[in-house]
Amino acid sequence: MARQQVLRQAPANPVVASLQKAIALQTSGKLEKAARIYKSVLKKHPRNADANHLLGITYRQLGFPERAIEYIGKAIEFSPDKAPFYTNLARAQADLADSPLEEVLENAEKAIRLDAGQVEALNLKAITLFKLGRKDEAERAFHKLQADFPSYLEGYRNFGKLLMDKEEHEQALSIFETLVQKEPDNAEHRAALIWCRLTLEDDDTAEKDLVEALKRFPDDGSIKHQAAKYLYRNRRPFEALPYAEDAVRADPKDASRLITLGLCYLYVRRREDALKSLLLAKRLDGGGNPEIDWNLSLTYMALGDFEKGWDLHPARLAGKGIGGVMSREFDVPVWDGGDLSDKTIMVWQDQGIGDTIISGIMLHDLLERGGRIIYEGPPKTVKLFQRTFPDIECRGTRILSETDGPSAKADYDCQIAISDLGGHFRRSREAYTTAMRPAFKFDRDQALGFLERLTDRANGPIVGVSWRSQNLATPRMRSYLSAPDFCPVMAFDGVTYVNLQYVSVEKELSYLQEHTNGNFVDFPDVDLFDDLDSAMSLSAICDFVVAANTSASVLPAVLDIPVLSWGAPYLMPLVDGKYILTQPSTHYCELDERLPTKEIVPVLKEELGKLLQTFSPEARNRRLGL
């Protein structure tokens, strides 16, 4: 709060005495009692500027910014030359999500013109410039604030937030470290420092800081919010949830805390609660926040409301985009679902390889719309897509300014991210269940060559296996198994286990060969990571596949081969509680993230045993044309 002006009337004045009593109550946190005194003064002296101003501040503290604006506005009407009045008017306006930022900036600048020492007005000016997108001006304003008022540490913290938004994280880290050194007992400084470390993916140091901060500030909502974010992103949503709930209880109007709470609810399968939290966050934020809309999209999908989910799905590409989602800039419009008969549409990759292949199923639907289609994606997907879609031009990703110069023009009329095709072709559960199966093709001659190399083993069941991803970052590691932990799944005699694990290491392969009585077979000449076309052909000879939720589980799935997979809670509805809607041949086992990942192994072994009891070479022979 801007410093309240010292009332200079003689103490004997009853109005001054009443105001001083109210200020004492307000300072001690007894806001409603203070408000009653201010109102009693205004009943007799409605034009008293100080009483109007102080009542307005009280209303702001009570969470009623509209009333605050009303009374501070009256104070300015009666006494238009007092800088603190404009400072507090700007602060009350800033509390309202729909308040024009230009008005906030105007009032902050009026306060500064009347009194250059209005430090909170200077801080608010910098913040508002930042929100208006005038980031260079905001940075200059923060620098001046630091130079003129070096002891005003809130300005440092806000400058650090600006640097975070500009992705100048190392500079922001330096500021937050300085703040903690200067005020070690300030919880908000420590929360900002932890936030910065998490953004820099320095999880080890962030965890140490969190442990210390939780001991020092056990009841602080900002610290608990960072603890929830840390645990959530490390795939520990059940542990994160109590912290997220406490953080929201401490500040139920903080949209960012509600987002974190919503995500925790989503991943502990409390999906209705997730929806409520995210909708409240959206209302408080004022709308237009891509992060909220993207997470609402996921929540609606999880609830089976595909229309709402797909309508919000493109939000992930807005602004700076969402982590893990690829974005591109184009000079041509996004396809709106209109007639393509005389147009060319370019479909481009926006997520990982597995999701791209699954979304590629919808190219069958797009082909029915006519027109010329171009698919652009990673080079290793091109041959795979071209084999399945000979009528589509499949090519590697082309960034025009890099490939053809800045004056080059696109050879297509419209474009769409491949996963956003769902907004046109997957707006109901029925649309998923009627999708083409199998959806992709493979090199039959190559597959028969692989089968021949198995010699007599081809007479029995063939099970493809993969146990992890290439990405072994801590959060993702929790969804994978080591080769020794996975090995008990491969304990069935008379079964040949074919390696589908890309980027495997010799130590893993040797272990599995040694501990499966030689039933584990590797094809070292197949690059399972970069040669997806060959990996698809190798998958085609399998009767069943057991694989972590990676592209190794997707390749056989789009060939309609029975797949047994596992991973974090699946965000799309599971058919009969087991099968993935987009990959109906995949039985998905959701991990209980409160337990060690290896606890899923007995489940996988039991389910594989059930599959092996159904073995017959007929499905494989039909697939291979035998």
C-alpha positions in Angstrom: 0.0 0.0 0.0 1.3 3.5 -0.8 2.2 5.3 2.4 -0.9 6.9 3.9 -0.5 10.6 4.2 0.0 11.9 7.7 -3.1 13.9 8.7 -1.9 17.3 9.7 -5.0 18.7 11.3 -4.9 19.4 15.0 -5.3 16.3 17.1 -8.3 17.8 18.9 -10.3 17.7 15.7 -12.8 14.8 16.1 -12.6 13.8 12.5 -8.8 13.5 12.7 -9.2 11.5 15.9 -11.7 9.1 14.3 -9.4 8.6 11.2 -6.4 8.0 13.4 -8.3 5.3 15.3 -9.5 3.7 12.1 -5.9 3.7 10.7 -4.7 1.9 13.8 -7.4 -0.7 13.3 -6.6 -1.0 9.6 -2.9 -1.4 10.3 -3.6 -4.2 12.8 -5.8 -6.1 10.2 -9.2 -5.2 11.7 -10.4 -4.0 8.3 -14.2 -4.2 8.8 -14.0 -2.2 12.1 -11.9 0.4 10.3 -14.4 0.6 7.4 -17.3 1.2 9.8 -15.4 4.2 11.3 -14.6 5.6 7.8 -18.2 5.3 6.8 -19.4 7.1 10.0 -17.0 10.0 9.2 -18.3 10.1 5.6 -21.9 10.2 6.8 -21.2 13.5 8.4 -18.4 14.7 6.0 -19.0 13.1 2.6 -16.5 15.3 0.9 -13.6 14.4 3.2 -10.9 13.3 0.8 -8.8 11.3 3.3 -11.8 9.3 4.6 -12.8 8.4 1.0 -9.3 7.5 0.2 -8.8 5.3 3.3 -12.1 3.6 2.9 -11.2 2.8 -0.7 -7.9 1.3 0.5 -9.8 -0.8 3.0 -12.2 -2.1 0.4 -9.3 -3.1 -1.7 -7.7 -5.0 1.2 -11.1 -6.7 1.8 -11.1 -7.9 -1.9 -13.6 -5.4 -3.3 -11.6 -3.5 -6.0 -14.7 -2.0 -7.6 -15.8 -0.3 -4.3 -12.2 0.8 -3.8 -12.1 2.5 -7.2 -15.4 4.2 -6.4 -14.2 5.8 -3.1 -10.7 6.6 -4.2 -12.2 8.2 -7.3 -14.3 10.5 -5.0 -11.1 11.3 -3.0 -9.4 12.5 -6.2 -12.5 14.5 -7.1 -12.3 16.4 -3.8 -8.5 16.6 -3.7 -6.9 16.0 -7.1 -3.3 16.9 -6.2 -2.4 14.0 -3.9 0.0 11.4 -5.4 -1.0 8.5 -3.1 -4.6 8.7 -4.2 -3.5 8.0 -7.8 -1.2 5.2 -6.8 -3.9 3.4 -4.9 -6.4 4.0 -7.7 -4.0 2.4 -10.1 -3.5 -0.5 -7.7 -7.2 -1.1 -7.4 -7.7 -1.0 -11.1 -4.8 -3.5 -11.6 -6.7 -5.9 -9.3 -9.5 -6.1 -11.9 -8.9 -8.5 -14.7 -11.0 -6.5 -17.2 -9.6 -3.1 -16.2 -7.9 -1.3 -19.2 -4.2 -1.4 -18.7 -3.8 2.0 -20.2 -5.9 3.5 -17.4 -3.7 1.8 -14.8 -0.6 3.2 -16.5 -2.1 6.7 -16.7 -2.9 6.9 -13.0 0.5 5.5 -12.0 2.2 8.2 -14.2 0.0 10.9 -12.6 1.1 9.8 -9.2 4.8 9.9 -10.3 4.3 13.4 -11.8 2.9 14.7 -8.5 5.6 12.9 -6.4 8.6 11.2 -8.0 9.2 9.3 -4.8 6.0 7.2 -5.2 7.9 4.0 -5.3 4.8 1.7 -5.6 3.6 3.8 -8.5 7.0 3.4 -10.2 6.8 -0.3 -9.7 3.2 -0.5 -11.0 4.2 1.5 -14.0 6.9 -1.0 -14.9 4.6 -3.9 -14.4 1.9 -2.4 -16.5 4.3 -1.6 -19.3 5.3 -5.2 -19.3 1.7 -6.4 -19.4 1.1 -4.0 -22.4 3.9 -5.8 -24.3 6.2 -2.7 -24.0 8.9 -4.9 -22.5 11.9 -2.6 -23.4 10.2 0.3 -21.7 9.3 -1.9 -18.7 13.0 -3.0 -18.4 14.2 0.6 -18.4 11.6 1.5 -15.8 12.7 -1.4 -13.5 16.4 -0.4 -14.0 15.5 3.2 -12.9 13.5 1.9 -9.9 16.5 -0.2 -8.8 18.9 2.7 -9.3 16.7 5.3 -7.4 15.3 3.0 -4.7 17.9 0.2 -4.2 16.2 -0.9 -0.9 12.8 -1.5 -2.6 13.2 -5.2 -3.1 9.7 -5.8 -4.5 10.9 -4.0 -7.6 13.8 -6.4 -7.9 11.5 -9.4 -7.7 9.2 -8.0 -10.4 12.1 -7.3 -12.6 13.2 -10.9 -12.2 9.7 -11.9 -13.3 10.1 -9.8 -16.4 13.4 -11.4 -17.2 11.8 -14.8 -16.8 9.1 -13.9 -19.3 11.9 -12.8 -21.7 13.5 -16.2 -21.1 16.6 -14.5 -19.7 16.6 -17.1 -16.9 20.3 -16.8 -15.8 20.0 -13.1 -15.2 16.7 -13.6 -13.4 18.4 -16.3 -11.2 21.0 -13.8 -10.2 18.4 -11.3 -9.1 16.4 -13.9 -7.1 19.6 -15.2 -5.4 20.4 -11.6 -4.4 16.9 -11.1 -3.0 17.2 -14.2 -0.8 20.6 -13.0 0.5 19.2 -9.6 1.3 15.9 -10.8 2.9 16.4 -14.5 3.9 13.1 -14.5 5.8 11.0 -13.4 2.8 9.0 -16.4 1.5 8.1 -14.8 -1.8 11.8 -14.2 -2.7 12.5 -17.9 -2.0 9.5 -19.0 -4.0 10.7 -16.9 -7.0 14.1 -18.4 -6.7 12.7 -22.0 -6.7 10.5 -21.1 -9.7 13.5 -19.9 -11.6 15.5 -23.0 -10.8 12.7 -25.3 -11.9 12.5 -23.3 -15.2 16.2 -23.9 -15.7 15.5 -27.6 -14.9 18.0 -27.5 -12.0 15.8 -29.9 -10.1 18.4 -31.0 -7.7 19.1 -27.5 -6.4 15.4 -26.7 -6.5 14.7 -29.7 -4.3 17.3 -28.6 -1.7 15.9 -25.1 -1.7 12.3 -26.4 -1.3 13.3 -28.6 1.7 14.8 -25.6 3.4 12.0 -23.3 2.5 9.3 -25.7 3.7 11.1 -25.9 7.1 11.5 -22.1 7.3 8.0 -21.3 6.0 5.8 -24.3 6.6 2.5 -22.5 6.1 3.4 -20.2 3.2 1.2 -20.7 0.1 3.8 -19.5 -2.4 6.3 -22.1 -1.2 3.7 -24.8 -1.2 2.8 -23.9 -4.8 6.4 -24.3 -5.9 6.5 -27.7 -4.0 3.4 -28.8 -5.9 4.9 -27.7 -9.2 8.1 -29.6 -8.5 6.4 -32.8 -7.5 3.8 -32.7 -10.3 6.4 -32.2 -13.0 8.4 -35.1 -11.6 5.4 -37.4 -12.1 4.4 -37.4 -8.4 0.9 -35.9 -8.5 -0.4 -37.7 -5.4 2.4 -36.1 -3.4 1.9 -32.8 -5.1 -1.9 -32.6 -4.5 -1.9 -31.6 -0.8 0.6 -28.8 -1.4 -1.5 -27.6 -4.4 -4.7 -27.6 -2.2 -2.9 -25.7 0.6 -1.6 -23.2 -1.9 -5.0 -22.5 -3.2 -6.5 -22.2 0.3 -3.9 -19.6 1.0 -4.8 -17.6 -2.1 -8.0 -18.8 -3.8 -7.9 -16.1 -6.4 -4.4 -16.9 -7.8 -5.0 -18.4 -11.3 -1.6 -20.0 -11.5 -2.2 -21.9 -8.3 -5.5 -23.1 -9.6 -3.9 -24.3 -12.8 -1.4 -26.4 -10.8 -4.2 -27.8 -8.6 -6.3 -28.6 -11.7 -3.4 -30.5 -13.3 -2.8 -32.5 -10.0 -6.5 -33.4 -10.0 -6.3 -34.4 -13.6 -3.5 -36.8 -13.1 -4.9 -38.4 -9.9 -8.1 -39.1 -12.0 -10.3 -36.5 -10.2 -11.3 -35.1 -13.5 -14.4 -33.2 -12.5 -12.4 -31.4 -9.8 -9.8 -30.6 -12.4 -12.4 -29.0 -14.7 -13.8 -26.9 -11.8 -10.3 -25.6 -10.9 -9.3 -24.8 -14.5 -12.6 -23.0 -15.3 -12.2 -20.9 -12.1 -8.6 -20.1 -13.2 -9.9 -19.0 -16.6 -12.5 -16.8 -15.0 -10.0 -15.2 -12.7 -7.4 -14.8 -15.4 -9.9 -13.0 -17.7 -9.6 -15.6 -20.5 -7.2 -15.8 -23.4 -4.5 -17.7 -21.4 -3.2 -20.5 -23.7 -1.9 -22.6 -20.8 -5.4 -22.7 -19.2 -7.1 -23.4 -22.5 -4.7 -26.2 -23.4 -5.1 -27.9 -20.0 -8.9 -27.5 -20.3 -8.6 -29.2 -23.7 -6.9 -32.2 -22.0 -9.5 -32.2 -19.3 -12.4 -32.2 -21.6 -10.8 -35.0 -23.6 -10.3 -37.0 -20.4 -14.0 -36.6 -19.6 -15.0 -37.7 -23.1 -16.2 -34.3 -24.2 -14.4 -34.3 -27.5 -16.1 -31.3 -29.1 -15.0 -28.9 -26.3 -11.6 -30.6 -26.1 -10.8 -30.2 -29.8 -12.2 -26.7 -29.9 -9.6 -25.6 -27.3 -6.8 -27.9 -28.6 -5.2 -25.2 -30.9 -4.5 -23.0 -27.8 -1.2 -24.8 -27.3 0.1 -23.1 -30.4 -0.8 -19.6 -29.2 1.7 -17.1 -27.8 4.9 -18.8 -26.8 3.3 -22.2 -27.1 3.3 -25.0 -24.5 6.4 -27.0 -23.5 6.8 -30.2 -25.5 4.6 -28.9 -28.4 6.3 -27.8 -31.6 5.1 -24.6 -33.2 5.7 -22.9 -36.6 4.8 -19.6 -38.2 3.0 -19.4 -41.5 1.9 -16.8 -44.0 -1.1 -18.9 -45.0 -4.2 -19.6 -42.9 -5.1 -22.6 -40.8 -7.5 -24.9 -42.6 -11.0 -24.2 -41.3 -12.5 -27.5 -42.5 -13.7 -25.9 -45.8 -13.6 -27.2 -49.4 -10.2 -28.5 -50.5 -11.1 -29.6 -54.0 -9.0 -26.9 -55.7 -6.6 -26.2 -52.9 -3.3 -27.6 -51.4 -3.1 -28.2 -47.7 0.1 -28.8 -45.8 -0.1 -31.0 -42.7 2.9 -30.6 -40.3 4.3 -32.3 -37.2 3.6 -30.6 -33.8 4.3 -33.3 -31.3 6.6 -36.3 -30.8 7.0 -39.2 -33.2 4.5 -41.5 -31.6 1.8 -38.9 -31.4 2.5 -37.9 -35.0 2.0 -41.4 -36.2 -1.2 -41.8 -34.3 -2.5 -38.5 -35.7 -1.4 -39.7 -39.1 -4.3 -42.1 -39.1 -6.5 -39.1 -39.8 -4.8 -38.5 -43.1 -7.2 -41.2 -44.4 -10.1 -38.9 -43.5 -8.4 -35.9 -45.0 -7.9 -37.7 -48.3 -11.6 -38.1 -48.6 -11.9 -34.3 -48.7 -10.0 -34.1 -52.0 -7.4 -31.6 -53.0 -3.6 -31.9 -52.9 -2.1 -32.8 -49.5 1.5 -32.3 -48.4 2.8 -33.9 -45.2 5.9 -32.4 -43.6 7.6 -34.1 -40.7 11.0 -35.5 -39.5 12.9 -37.2 -42.2 12.7 -40.5 -40.5 8.9 -40.5 -40.8 8.8 -39.6 -44.5 9.3 -43.1 -46.0 6.8 -44.6 -43.4 4.1 -42.1 -44.4 4.8 -42.2 -48.1 4.4 -46.0 -48.1 0.9 -45.7 -46.5 -0.2 -42.6 -48.4 1.2 -42.7 -51.9 -1.2 -39.9 -53.0 0.2 -37.5 -50.5 3.5 -35.7 -51.0 5.6 -36.6 -48.0 8.7 -34.6 -47.2 10.9 -33.4 -44.5 10.1 -30.2 -42.6 10.8 -27.1 -44.7 11.2 -23.7 -43.1 10.9 -21.4 -46.1 13.3 -18.7 -44.9 15.9 -21.4 -44.4 15.5 -23.4 -47.5 14.4 -21.0 -50.2 15.3 -17.5 -48.9 13.1 -14.9 -47.3 11.2 -14.1 -50.5 10.0 -17.7 -51.1 6.3 -18.5 -51.1 4.6 -21.5 -49.7 3.4 -24.1 -52.2 0.2 -24.7 -50.3 -2.9 -22.6 -49.7 -3.6 -23.5 -46.0 -2.0 -25.6 -43.3 -2.8 -27.4 -40.1 -0.9 -29.2 -37.3 -1.4 -32.9 -37.7 -2.9 -33.4 -34.3 -5.4 -30.6 -34.9 -7.0 -32.8 -37.6 -8.9 -34.3 -34.7 -10.9 -31.1 -34.5 -12.4 -32.0 -37.8 -12.4 -35.8 -37.8 -12.6 -37.0 -34.2 -15.4 -35.0 -32.5 -17.2 -38.0 -31.1 -16.4 -41.4 -29.6 -17.9 -43.0 -32.7 -15.5 -41.2 -34.9 -12.6 -43.0 -33.1 -14.2 -46.4 -33.2 -14.9 -46.3 -37.0 -11.3 -45.2 -37.9 -9.4 -47.3 -40.4 -7.7 -50.5 -39.0 -4.9 -51.3 -39.7 -4.0 -47.7 -40.5 -0.5 -48.0 -41.8 1.4 -50.2 -44.3 4.8 -51.9 -44.0 7.4 -53.4 -46.4 6.1 -57.0 -46.7 9.3 -58.3 -48.4 11.4 -56.9 -45.6 9.1 -58.3 -43.0 9.3 -61.8 -44.6 13.1 -61.5 -44.6 13.0 -60.8 -40.8 10.7 -63.7 -40.3 12.9 -66.1 -42.3 15.9 -65.1 -40.1 14.1 -66.5 -37.1 14.0 -70.0 -38.8 12.2 -72.5 -36.6 11.3 -69.9 -34.0 8.7 -68.5 -36.4 6.6 -71.6 -35.6 5.9 -70.3 -32.1 4.7 -67.0 -30.6 6.8 -63.9 -31.4 6.6 -61.1 -28.8 8.2 -57.7 -29.5 9.6 -56.0 -26.4 10.7 -52.5 -25.4 11.0 -51.2 -21.9 11.9 -47.5 -22.0 12.4 -44.3 -24.1 15.6 -42.7 -25.2 14.7 -39.7 -23.0 15.7 -40.7 -19.5 15.1 -37.4 -17.8 14.0 -37.8 -14.2 10.2 -37.1 -14.8 10.0 -39.6 -17.7 12.2 -42.3 -16.0 9.3 -42.9 -13.6 7.3 -44.4 -16.4 10.0 -46.8 -17.7 11.7 -50.0 -16.5 15.3 -51.1 -16.6 16.1 -54.2 -18.6 16.7 -56.3 -15.4 13.3 -55.1 -13.9 11.5 -55.8 -17.2 13.1 -59.2 -17.7 10.6 -61.3 -15.5 7.9 -60.4 -18.1 9.9 -62.5 -20.6 9.8 -65.7 -18.5 7.5 -67.8 -20.8 9.1 -70.8 -22.4 8.7 -71.4 -26.1 8.4 -67.7 -26.9 10.7 -65.6 -29.0 11.2 -62.1 -27.8 12.2 -59.7 -30.6 14.0 -56.5 -29.6 12.1 -53.4 -30.5 14.0 -51.2 -28.1 15.5 -48.2 -29.9 18.9 -46.8 -28.8 19.5 -49.9 -26.6 22.9 -50.5 -25.1 24.9 -53.7 -25.3 24.8 -54.2 -21.6 21.0 -54.3 -21.7 20.9 -56.7 -24.7 23.5 -59.0 -23.1 21.5 -59.2 -19.9 18.3 -60.1 -21.6 19.9 -62.7 -23.8 21.6 -64.3 -20.8 18.5 -64.3 -18.6 15.9 -65.6 -21.2 17.7 -68.9 -22.2 18.6 -67.3 -25.5 15.0 -66.5 -26.4 15.7 -62.8 -26.8 16.6 -62.0 -30.4 18.2 -58.7 -31.6 18.4 -57.5 -35.2 21.5 -55.3 -35.0 21.3 -54.2 -38.6 18.0 -52.5 -38.0 18.2 -48.9 -36.8 15.1 -48.9 -34.6 15.4 -45.1 -33.9 16.0 -43.5 -37.3 14.7 -46.1 -39.7 11.0 -46.2 -38.7 10.0 -48.0 -41.9 12.2 -51.0 -41.1 11.1 -50.8 -37.4 7.5 -51.1 -38.7 8.4 -54.1 -40.8 10.1 -55.8 -37.8 7.0 -55.0 -35.7 4.8 -56.6 -38.3 6.3 -60.1 -37.7 5.2 -60.0 -34.0 2.1 -61.7 -32.7 2.1 -59.5 -29.6 4.1 -56.5 -28.3 4.9 -55.5 -24.8 6.3 -51.9 -24.7 6.4 -48.8 -22.6 4.3 -45.9 -23.9 6.7 -44.8 -26.7 6.8 -45.0 -30.4 7.8 -48.6 -30.0 4.2 -49.3 -28.8 2.7 -47.1 -31.5 4.2 -48.8 -34.6 2.6 -52.2 -33.9 -0.6 -50.5 -32.7 -1.3 -48.9 -36.1 -0.9 -52.3 -37.7 -3.6 -53.5 -35.3 -1.3 -55.9 -33.5 -2.2 -56.6 -29.9 0.0 -54.4 -27.7 0.4 -54.4 -23.9 1.7 -51.0 -22.8 2.1 -49.1 -19.6 2.7 -45.6 -18.4 1.3 -42.5 -16.5 -2.5 -42.1 -16.3 -3.9 -41.9 -19.8 -5.7 -38.7 -20.5 -8.2 -40.1 -23.1 -11.0 -42.4 -21.9 -10.0 -46.1 -21.9 -12.4 -48.4 -23.6 -13.7 -50.9 -21.0 -11.1 -49.4 -18.7 -8.3 -51.0 -20.7 -8.0 -50.1 -24.4 -6.7 -46.9 -25.8 -9.4 -45.2 -27.9 -6.9 -44.1 -30.6 -5.2 -47.5 -30.6 -7.9 -50.0 -29.9 -5.5 -53.0 -30.1 -3.5 -51.6 -27.2 -4.2 -52.7 -23.6 -2.9 -49.9 -21.5 -1.9 -50.5 -17.8 -1.9 -47.3 -15.8 0.9 -46.9 -13.3 0.0 -46.1 -9.7 2.5 -43.3 -9.2 2.5 -43.8 -5.5 4.3 -47.1 -6.0 7.7 -48.0 -7.6 7.4 -48.5 -11.3 8.5 -52.1 -11.1 5.3 -53.0 -9.3 3.7 -53.0 -12.8 5.8 -56.0 -13.8 3.6 -58.8 -12.3 0.6 -57.2 -14.0 2.4 -57.1 -17.4 3.5 -60.7 -16.9 -0.1 -61.9 -16.1 -1.6 -60.0 -19.0 1.0 -61.3 -21.4 0.2 -64.8 -20.2 -3.4 -64.3 -21.1 -2.4 -63.1 -24.6 -0.2 -66.1 -25.2 -3.0 -68.4 -24.3 -4.8 -67.0 -27.4 -1.9 -67.5 -29.7 -2.4 -68.6 -33.2 -0.2 -67.8 -36.2 -3.2 -67.0 -38.3 -3.4 -63.3 -37.7 0.4 -62.9 -38.4 0.1 -65.0 -41.6 -2.8 -62.9 -42.8 -0.9 -59.7 -42.1 2.1 -61.0 -44.0 0.1 -62.4 -46.8 1.0 -66.0 -46.1 
